[in-house]
Amino acid sequence: MIVKVCGMRQAENIRRVEALGIDWMGFIFWPRSSRFVSAVPDYLPQRARRVGVFVDAEIKDIVRHIRDFGLNAIQLHGHESADYMKRLREKCGGVSIIKAVSVAGRDDIAPFMTSGGVADYLLFDTKCPTMGGSGQQFDWTVLEAYDGTAPFLLSGGIGPGDAALVKAFRHPRCIGIDLNSRFELAPGLKDADALAAFLQELQNP
């Protein structure tokens, strides 16, 4: 299972969270986010894949961040169209594209059934006014309706007490989870001890 921790920005916190063995680390480049990264931290992950999170950004802005932060993947959290993602892929060759999908019910999933080939991955998150990071969970059973080809990460309000729920969730296309606000001491500052305990519980049978 891929474990992604999103909303990082402080160098020592990045270093400590990466040392827990997480797979992907997210950096938010949407200026309206309380976790907005305005400058390159003194330390960036050396082993974990770097994911840049954008909301309806200009492609040239994404290209600049790929260069400045050495991004391995792009996560799109706005209203980006299939045509936009195709143009982004042309400009950003080997960088993976993750399309976040805001979910309140099954109707929100339907447009993404045929997303394979445009986005490399989907990320199903809780629909909210803040474009993610709400700390709220949606009803994961609605994902039973998803039969698309793109693999996905489960997101939205997963917290320290949810390891058993995550382990019980089953879907053939689910490849991992995304953790953010419920593991924070403050916006952009993760509780590494809480993450460590959660990961240990997740890994135990």
C-alpha positions in Angstrom: 0.0 0.0 0.0 1.3 3.4 -1.0 1.3 5.9 1.9 1.2 9.6 0.8 1.5 12.4 3.4 0.4 15.7 2.0 0.7 19.3 3.1 4.4 19.4 4.0 6.6 22.5 4.0 9.0 22.6 7.0 12.5 21.1 6.4 13.0 19.2 9.7 9.4 17.9 9.6 9.9 16.7 6.1 13.1 14.9 7.1 11.4 13.2 10.1 8.3 12.2 8.2 10.3 10.8 5.3 12.3 8.7 7.8 9.1 6.9 8.8 9.2 5.2 5.4 6.3 6.9 3.6 6.2 6.6 -0.1 5.0 9.9 -1.5 5.1 13.4 0.0 2.8 16.2 -1.2 3.6 20.0 -1.4 0.7 22.4 -1.9 1.2 25.2 -4.4 -2.2 26.7 -4.2 -1.8 30.2 -2.6 -5.2 30.1 -0.8 -4.2 27.0 1.1 -3.1 27.3 4.8 -0.4 24.8 3.8 0.9 26.8 0.8 4.6 26.3 0.0 6.0 29.7 -1.1 9.7 28.8 -1.2 11.8 25.7 -1.6 12.5 24.2 1.9 16.1 23.6 3.0 15.4 19.9 2.8 13.3 18.0 0.3 12.6 14.2 0.4 15.4 12.1 -1.1 13.6 8.8 -1.2 9.9 9.6 -1.1 8.4 10.7 -4.4 7.7 14.4 -4.5 4.1 15.4 -5.5 3.1 18.9 -6.3 -0.5 19.9 -5.6 -2.1 22.5 -7.9 -5.6 24.0 -8.3 -6.5 25.2 -11.9 -2.9 26.5 -12.3 -1.3 27.6 -15.6 0.7 24.9 -17.2 3.8 27.1 -17.3 3.5 27.6 -13.5 3.4 23.8 -13.0 6.5 23.3 -15.3 8.4 25.9 -13.2 7.6 24.0 -10.0 8.6 20.7 -11.5 12.0 22.2 -12.2 12.4 24.0 -8.9 11.2 21.2 -6.6 12.2 18.2 -8.6 8.6 16.9 -8.7 7.9 13.3 -9.6 4.1 13.7 -9.8 1.4 16.4 -10.3 -1.8 16.3 -8.3 -4.6 18.4 -9.8 -7.3 19.5 -7.3 -9.3 21.9 -9.4 -11.6 21.7 -12.5 -8.9 20.6 -14.9 -10.3 19.0 -18.0 -9.1 16.0 -20.0 -7.8 18.3 -22.6 -5.8 20.3 -20.0 -4.3 17.0 -18.7 -3.3 16.0 -22.2 -1.6 19.3 -22.7 0.1 19.0 -19.3 1.4 15.6 -20.2 2.9 16.9 -23.5 4.8 19.6 -21.5 5.8 17.4 -18.5 6.9 14.1 -20.1 7.8 11.6 -17.4 5.9 13.2 -14.5 2.8 11.3 -13.3 -0.6 13.0 -13.2 -2.9 12.4 -10.3 -6.5 13.8 -10.6 -8.2 14.5 -7.3 -12.0 13.8 -7.4 -14.2 15.5 -4.8 -16.8 12.9 -3.6 -20.1 13.3 -1.9 -21.9 10.5 -3.7 -21.8 8.1 -6.6 -22.7 10.8 -9.1 -19.3 12.4 -8.5 -17.4 9.3 -9.5 -19.3 8.6 -12.8 -17.4 11.2 -15.0 -14.0 9.5 -14.1 -14.9 5.9 -15.1 -12.9 6.4 -18.3 -10.1 8.5 -17.0 -7.4 5.9 -17.7 -4.8 7.2 -20.1 -5.4 10.8 -19.1 -4.6 10.6 -15.4 -2.2 8.0 -14.2 -4.0 7.9 -10.8 -7.1 9.2 -9.2 -7.4 10.5 -5.6 -10.9 10.3 -4.1 -11.3 13.0 -1.5 -14.2 14.5 0.5 -16.1 17.2 -1.3 -15.7 20.4 0.6 -15.3 24.2 0.0 -11.6 24.1 0.7 -10.4 21.9 -2.1 -9.3 19.2 0.4 -7.8 19.2 3.8 -11.2 19.4 5.5 -10.5 16.5 7.9 -13.9 15.0 7.0 -14.5 11.5 5.6 -17.0 10.6 2.8 -18.9 7.4 2.6 -16.3 5.0 1.2 -18.9 2.5 0.1 -19.8 4.8 -2.8 -16.5 3.7 -4.4 -18.0 0.3 -5.0 -19.5 1.9 -8.1 -16.0 2.8 -9.5 -15.0 0.3 -12.2 -12.6 2.6 -14.1 -9.1 1.6 -15.2 -7.1 4.2 -13.3 -5.8 3.1 -9.9 -6.7 5.4 -7.0 -5.6 6.6 -3.6 -8.2 6.9 -0.8 -8.2 10.3 0.9 -10.4 12.6 3.0 -10.2 12.7 6.8 -8.2 9.6 7.5 -6.9 10.0 11.0 -4.9 8.3 13.8 -7.7 6.0 14.8 -8.6 4.8 11.3 -6.0 2.1 10.6 -8.6 -0.7 11.1 -11.0 1.0 8.7 -8.3 1.4 6.1 -7.3 -2.3 6.4 -10.9 -3.4 6.1 -11.5 -1.3 2.9 -11.3 -3.4 -0.3 -11.3 -2.3 -3.9 -9.2 -3.8 -6.7 -8.1 -0.4 -7.9 -7.1 1.0 -4.5 -3.4 1.3 -4.3 -2.9 3.5 -1.3 -4.0 6.3 1.1 -3.4 10.0 1.5 -2.9 11.5 4.9 -3.0 15.2 5.8 -5.0 17.4 8.2 -5.9 14.9 11.0 -2.2 14.2 11.6 -1.3 17.9 12.0 0.0 19.9 15.0 -0.6 23.0 12.9 -1.3 23.6 9.2 1.8 22.2 7.3 3.3 20.6 10.4 2.7 16.9 10.8 2.7 14.9 14.1 5.5 12.4 13.3 4.8 10.4 16.4 1.1 10.0 15.5 2.0 9.0 12.0 4.5 6.4 13.2 1.9 4.8 15.5 -0.6 4.8 12.7 1.8 3.2 10.2 2.8 0.6 12.7 -0.8 -0.4 13.3 -1.5 -0.4 9.6 1.4 -2.8 9.0 0.4 -5.2 11.7 -1.8 -8.1 10.7 
